[in-house]
Structure formats: structure tokens, C-alpha cells
Amino acid sequence: MSALTGRKIVVTAGATIEAIDPVRFLSNRSSGKQGYLIAEALAHRGADVRLVSGPTCLPCPLDVTRIDIESARDMLAAVEAELPADAFIAVAAVADWRPAETHTRKAEKSAQGTMLQLVENPDILKYVANLAHNRPPLVVGFAAETHDVSERAHKKRLRKGCDWIVANDVSGDAMGGEENAAVLITNDGEETWPRTRKVAIAALLADRIETALAKM
Ligand code: C5P
């Protein structure tokens, strides 16, 4: 039996969208593929996976419970509603900013440029990693970097307070593509996963999560 059998794992994936008005929004570039593949790999190993997902074109993986959200604030509320959990894997490309105000009616084109004021969104990963109660025993974040990948990711792990960071170099065509190269950064050091298919990265991470939860 897998160490993941019956373990509850919350995964975020896709990009959040932050409404400006009923037809316009701010968002990030993210296909959701890597997060969906991780959710699928964990479910395949027996975990009870809750996939909190921004809008994507992807079908829900087999044996995964998907919770659809749009904004970062919706994502945070959905994640909190799923706690306690054995692990939290934050793969989503959460928009760092949202419009200070969402118009209920479509704004005039001429007014857009001058009227858009932004406020910072909650950092879901940091919030969950620093919970006094209900902090999942394993909290994993992702870092998409275009340069100094490993160094920046080490710093990010400490800044966010998470246990692991999976860092990937997005200077090439990782965004929306089928392949990824990654570095797994933990308290014990780092492990490099050379460029391979995203499904293989998902399997590697699911294996590491299985090994970690077997000890918890
Ligand atoms: O700070 P940065 O956006 O580079 O951090 C990336 C990591 O933090 C990812 O795991 C992402 O899912 C998570 N994150 C989050 N909430 C935010 C911003 C990022 O959970 N508002």
C-alpha cells in the first residue's frame, strides 16, 4: 500500500483571474498543466486530492476533486476550507495584484488607462506555511524564475516559510509546453531534475511527497 493512500493533499493550479469589470481581467500566464499532472500523480498513488483551480481548458484528472475558483481571494478561501490536510502543494500562478475596485458595469474604454489602481493579493503559500494551527506537515511551493534559479529559490523557500520549493527555469518555452526542467530545494539541499516531460516531473515530485509523508 502506498504511504499516500487516504492522505488528503490540497493542490492549487492554473492562474487566478482578477476582474476589472464584467468583461476585463488581470491574470498570469499559466496553462495549469504541471499542477494538474501533479494532482493526477498523487491521486494515482491513492491520495485524496483537492485541486483548487483557476480557469483552465484542462479536464479534471481521474479520482481528483476539483474546486473551481477565479480570484486569489477565492483560492485562499477554498484552500482554507480544505484544511486540515496532510500536504499543501502550491503550483498556481496567483496574480500578485488585483484592481482596487471591480466595476459592476463595463468601464468606458477612454477611462481605463488612468483609472486602474492595484492592491496586493494575499500570498496563499506564505499564509498556509505560517499557520499556527492547521499548518499541513508538508508545504511545497513553486518558483518560476528566468535567471539565478537555484539561488532565488533558496531565498524564496525561507521567505515563504514552506518546506520545499520546486524551481523551474521559465526563460525558454516551459510556459504552456510539455517539458520542464526543475530543481527541488529542501532543508537538506537540492536535487536537479534535467529537462523532461512535465508528467515525469509530476511523478518525481509525487514520489518525494510519498517518501516524506511515510515518515510523518
Ligand atoms: O512569490 P512568487 O509568486 O514567485 O511565489 C510562487 C509560489 O507562491 C508558488 O508556489 C505560488 O503558487 C505561490 N503564491 C501564492 N499566492 C500568491 C503568490 C504566489 O500561493 N499570491
Residues whose N, C-alpha, C, O or C-beta is under 5 A from the ligand:
A	BS01	C5P	A90 V91 A92 A93 V94 A95 D96 N121 P122 D123 I124 L125 V140 G141 F142 A143
